Amino acid sequence: MNTSNPEASSANVAFVRGVVRAEPVIRELPDGGVVAQFDLSVRTGSSTSSVPVAWADPSAAALAGVRDGTELLVVGSVQRRFFRVGGATQSRTEVVAESVIPVRRHKQVAAAIDAVVDSLRSP
């Protein structure tokens, strides 16, 4: 019988490496916060997928690196959100970014990956 706590051993971690395919859309939230939304084009085998990303309150300097054609590593979690449009409930599954790093910054990419792996190893 497994008596371990499943919540203690679970994690929602996403690493997505892809190319930005359009300029980010910036949305102002009712609480005054800002969300940048963009899609990454990701190669999976011989096909390409689009992965939506939402990034809360990015700094202007960090957001300047999110441009069409830029290759990024996004570290975050997968979330599904629900919203109303025209009286109907819709949903969207997206990666909620904690870190967005241009792939050309090799040391930052390695440090971000190491930090997540270290957090997964600790109880």
C-alpha positions as CSV (number, residue, x, y, z in Angstrom):
1,M,0.0,0.0,0.0
2,N,1.3,3.4,-1.0
3,T,0.9,5.8,1.9
4,S,2.9,8.7,0.4
5,N,1.3,12.1,-0.1
6,P,0.8,12.5,-3.9
7,E,0.8,16.3,-3.6
8,A,4.2,16.2,-1.9
9,S,5.8,14.3,-4.7
10,S,4.1,16.0,-7.7
11,A,5.3,18.9,-9.7
12,N,3.9,21.0,-12.6
13,V,7.0,22.1,-14.4
14,A,7.3,23.0,-18.1
15,F,10.4,23.7,-20.2
16,V,9.5,25.0,-23.6
17,R,12.1,25.9,-26.2
18,G,10.8,27.6,-29.3
19,V,10.7,30.6,-31.6
20,V,8.4,33.5,-31.1
21,R,6.1,33.8,-34.1
22,A,4.5,37.2,-33.5
23,E,5.0,40.2,-31.3
24,P,3.6,39.7,-27.8
25,V,0.1,41.0,-26.9
26,I,0.2,43.1,-23.8
27,R,-3.0,43.0,-21.7
28,E,-3.7,45.2,-18.7
29,L,-5.5,43.5,-15.8
30,P,-8.2,45.0,-13.7
31,D,-5.8,45.0,-10.7
32,G,-3.3,47.1,-12.6
33,G,-1.0,44.2,-13.5
34,V,0.1,43.3,-17.0
35,V,0.2,40.0,-18.8
36,A,2.3,39.5,-22.0
37,Q,0.9,36.7,-24.2
38,F,2.7,35.2,-27.1
39,D,3.0,31.9,-29.0
40,L,6.2,29.8,-29.4
41,S,6.6,27.6,-32.5
42,V,8.0,24.3,-31.2
43,R,9.4,21.5,-33.3
44,T,8.2,18.0,-32.2
45,G,9.8,15.4,-34.4
46,S,8.9,16.2,-37.9
47,S,6.0,18.6,-37.1
48,T,5.6,22.0,-35.5
49,S,3.3,23.0,-32.7
50,S,2.2,26.3,-31.3
51,V,2.5,26.7,-27.5
52,P,0.7,29.7,-26.0
53,V,2.6,31.5,-23.2
54,A,1.3,33.9,-20.6
55,W,3.9,36.0,-18.6
56,A,2.7,38.1,-15.7
57,D,4.3,41.5,-15.0
58,P,7.5,41.2,-17.1
59,S,10.0,44.0,-16.8
60,A,10.3,46.3,-19.9
61,A,13.9,45.1,-20.3
62,A,13.0,41.5,-20.3
63,L,10.0,42.0,-22.5
64,A,12.2,43.7,-25.1
65,G,13.8,40.3,-25.8
66,V,10.5,38.8,-26.8
67,R,10.4,39.6,-30.5
68,D,9.2,37.8,-33.6
69,G,11.9,35.3,-34.6
70,T,13.7,35.1,-31.2
71,E,14.4,31.7,-29.9
72,L,13.5,31.4,-26.2
73,L,13.5,29.0,-23.3
74,V,10.4,29.4,-21.2
75,V,10.3,27.8,-17.7
76,G,7.0,27.7,-16.0
77,S,3.9,25.6,-15.4
78,V,1.0,24.4,-17.5
79,Q,-2.4,25.8,-16.5
80,R,-5.8,25.8,-17.9
81,R,-7.9,28.8,-17.4
82,F,-11.6,29.4,-18.1
83,F,-13.2,32.6,-19.2
84,R,-16.5,33.9,-20.6
85,V,-16.9,35.1,-24.2
86,G,-20.2,36.1,-25.6
87,G,-22.1,34.3,-22.8
88,A,-20.2,31.0,-23.4
89,T,-17.5,29.5,-21.2
90,Q,-14.2,28.8,-23.1
91,S,-10.9,27.5,-21.9
92,R,-7.2,27.9,-22.9
93,T,-4.3,25.7,-21.8
94,E,-1.1,27.7,-21.7
95,V,2.4,27.8,-20.1
96,V,2.5,30.4,-17.3
97,A,6.0,31.7,-17.5
98,E,8.2,32.1,-14.5
99,S,11.4,32.7,-16.6
100,V,11.8,33.7,-20.2
101,I,15.4,33.5,-21.4
102,P,16.8,34.0,-24.9
103,V,18.5,30.7,-25.9
104,R,21.6,32.6,-26.9
105,R,22.2,33.3,-23.2
106,H,23.7,29.8,-22.5
107,K,24.7,30.4,-18.9
108,Q,21.3,31.8,-17.9
109,V,19.6,28.9,-19.6
110,A,21.8,26.4,-17.8
111,A,21.2,28.1,-14.4
112,A,17.4,28.1,-14.9
113,I,17.4,24.4,-15.7
114,D,19.7,23.6,-12.8
115,A,17.5,25.6,-10.4
116,V,14.4,23.7,-11.4
117,V,16.1,20.3,-11.3
118,D,17.5,21.1,-7.8
119,S,14.0,22.1,-6.6
120,L,12.7,18.7,-7.9
121,R,15.3,16.8,-6.0
122,S,14.6,18.4,-2.6
123,P,11.8,16.8,-0.5
